């Protein structure tokens, strides 16, 4: 059974989780020294990184593996990181991530 609920976390750590994955991408945020860091997905094993937005202290990046997005992370980006959660969950192409980033710039 695929799950996005907390009980799956211990199973993952023990190596007994469903290899089919989760219904939702993992997410975390942390406020450190006046900076908010957010990440959705897991950048483990990435082979590509794309800077989606850089503006002063704001930074938004996507990590890809084999042409598919595996993680999006940001510093001081408000709700931008979460707007990529669906693409991360669906293992969308990095081109789809770039397209979303371009569209966000024109809004």
Secondary structure in CASP SS format (residue, H / E / C, confidence):
PFRMAT SS
TARGET T0000
AUTHOR 0000-0000-0000
METHOD secondary structure of the structure
MODEL  1
X C 1.00
X C 1.00
X C 1.00
X C 1.00
X C 1.00
X C 1.00
X H 1.00
X H 1.00
X H 1.00
X H 1.00
X H 1.00
X H 1.00
X H 1.00
X H 1.00
X C 1.00
X C 1.00
X C 1.00
X C 1.00
X C 1.00
X C 1.00
X C 1.00
X C 1.00
X C 1.00
X C 1.00
X C 1.00
X C 1.00
X E 1.00
X E 1.00
X E 1.00
X E 1.00
X E 1.00
X E 1.00
X C 1.00
X C 1.00
X E 1.00
X E 1.00
X E 1.00
X E 1.00
X E 1.00
X E 1.00
X E 1.00
X C 1.00
X C 1.00
X C 1.00
X C 1.00
X C 1.00
X C 1.00
X E 1.00
X E 1.00
X E 1.00
X E 1.00
X E 1.00
X E 1.00
X E 1.00
X E 1.00
X C 1.00
X C 1.00
X E 1.00
X E 1.00
X E 1.00
X E 1.00
X E 1.00
X E 1.00
X E 1.00
X E 1.00
X C 1.00
X C 1.00
X E 1.00
X E 1.00
X E 1.00
X E 1.00
X E 1.00
X E 1.00
X E 1.00
X E 1.00
X C 1.00
X C 1.00
X C 1.00
X C 1.00
X C 1.00
X H 1.00
X H 1.00
X H 1.00
X H 1.00
X H 1.00
X H 1.00
X H 1.00
X H 1.00
X H 1.00
X C 1.00
X C 1.00
X C 1.00
X E 1.00
X H 1.00
X H 1.00
X H 1.00
X H 1.00
X H 1.00
X H 1.00
X H 1.00
X H 1.00
X H 1.00
X H 1.00
X H 1.00
X H 1.00
X C 1.00
X C 1.00
END
